[in-house]
Amino acid sequence: MSHIPGWLLRHRITIEPYEGESSKGPLYGPATEVRCFVDEQTRAVRTPGGENVTSSSTAYAAPGVRAPALSRVTLPSGRQTTVIAALDRDGGGLPTPDHVEIQLQ
């Protein structure tokens, strides 16, 4: 198994995992700083619910990073955004870099 090389993880983002709703709005878990590579490119993606939406950024992180849909993310620029989906990218033993793709609004 090959992981995404550490030298590619040039950026740091902060992830506050979504934990549900309260009477005052969304609930988030403790903030965690994550090393990643941020690609600020607009593209169409599909939500876990099957809806087509526009993603403004994608972060590529090491395997094991937790970023549930609707989590709050602060990008290196300071902009706050929301996770659309986090996808495990596993090469299944092929010599490809395993990573987590975090699609952001």
C-alpha positions as CSV (number, residue, x, y, z in Angstrom):
1,M,0.0,0.0,0.0
2,S,1.4,3.4,-1.0
3,H,0.3,6.6,0.7
4,I,0.2,10.1,-0.8
5,P,3.8,11.4,-0.4
6,G,4.2,13.8,2.6
7,W,6.0,16.4,0.4
8,L,2.8,16.9,-1.6
9,L,0.8,17.8,1.6
10,R,1.8,21.5,1.3
11,H,-1.2,23.1,2.9
12,R,-3.0,23.0,6.3
13,I,-6.7,23.1,6.8
14,T,-8.8,22.9,9.9
15,I,-11.7,20.4,10.0
16,E,-14.5,20.7,12.5
17,P,-16.4,17.4,12.1
18,Y,-20.2,17.7,11.7
19,E,-22.0,15.9,14.6
20,G,-25.7,16.8,14.0
21,E,-28.2,19.6,14.6
22,S,-29.3,21.3,17.7
23,S,-32.0,23.9,18.3
24,K,-29.4,26.6,17.8
25,G,-28.0,25.1,14.5
26,P,-25.3,22.7,13.5
27,L,-23.1,21.0,16.1
28,Y,-19.4,20.5,15.3
29,G,-16.7,18.4,17.1
30,P,-13.3,19.7,18.1
31,A,-11.2,21.3,15.4
32,T,-8.3,19.3,13.9
33,E,-5.5,20.7,11.8
34,V,-4.8,18.4,8.8
35,R,-1.9,18.5,6.3
36,C,-3.2,18.2,2.8
37,F,-2.9,19.5,-0.8
38,V,-5.7,22.0,-1.7
39,D,-6.8,22.4,-5.3
40,E,-9.1,25.4,-5.7
41,Q,-10.9,24.4,-8.9
42,T,-14.6,24.5,-9.6
43,R,-16.2,21.3,-10.7
44,A,-19.5,19.4,-10.5
45,V,-19.7,16.6,-7.9
46,R,-22.5,14.4,-6.5
47,T,-23.5,14.5,-2.8
48,P,-23.9,11.3,-0.8
49,G,-27.7,11.9,-1.3
50,G,-27.3,11.8,-5.1
51,E,-27.7,15.6,-5.7
52,N,-25.4,17.3,-8.3
53,V,-23.7,20.4,-6.7
54,T,-20.7,22.6,-7.5
55,S,-17.5,22.1,-5.6
56,S,-15.1,25.1,-5.4
57,S,-12.2,23.3,-3.8
58,T,-10.8,19.8,-3.2
59,A,-8.4,18.8,-0.5
60,Y,-6.3,15.7,-0.8
61,A,-5.2,14.3,2.6
62,A,-3.5,11.1,4.0
63,P,-5.6,8.0,4.5
64,G,-7.6,8.0,7.8
65,V,-8.5,11.7,7.8
66,R,-12.1,12.0,9.0
67,A,-14.3,14.7,7.4
68,P,-18.0,13.8,7.5
69,A,-20.3,15.5,5.0
70,L,-21.4,19.0,6.3
71,S,-18.2,19.4,8.4
72,R,-16.9,22.9,8.6
73,V,-13.4,23.5,7.0
74,T,-11.2,26.5,7.2
75,L,-8.8,26.8,4.2
76,P,-5.3,28.2,4.2
77,S,-6.8,31.5,2.9
78,G,-9.0,31.7,6.0
79,R,-12.2,31.1,4.0
80,Q,-14.6,28.7,5.7
81,T,-16.5,26.2,3.7
82,T,-18.4,22.9,4.1
83,V,-17.6,19.3,3.2
84,I,-19.8,17.9,0.4
85,A,-18.2,14.4,0.6
86,A,-15.0,12.7,1.7
87,L,-14.0,9.8,-0.5
88,D,-11.4,7.2,0.4
89,R,-9.1,6.6,-2.7
90,D,-7.5,3.2,-2.3
91,G,-5.5,1.7,-5.1
92,G,-6.3,-1.9,-3.9
93,G,-2.6,-2.8,-3.7
94,L,-1.6,-1.1,-7.0
95,P,1.3,1.4,-6.8
96,T,-0.9,4.4,-6.6
97,P,-1.0,6.9,-3.7
98,D,-3.9,6.1,-1.3
99,H,-5.5,9.2,0.0
100,V,-8.8,10.9,1.1
101,E,-10.4,13.3,-1.4
102,I,-12.4,16.0,0.5
103,Q,-14.8,17.8,-1.8
104,L,-15.7,21.2,-0.5
105,Q,-18.4,23.8,-1.4
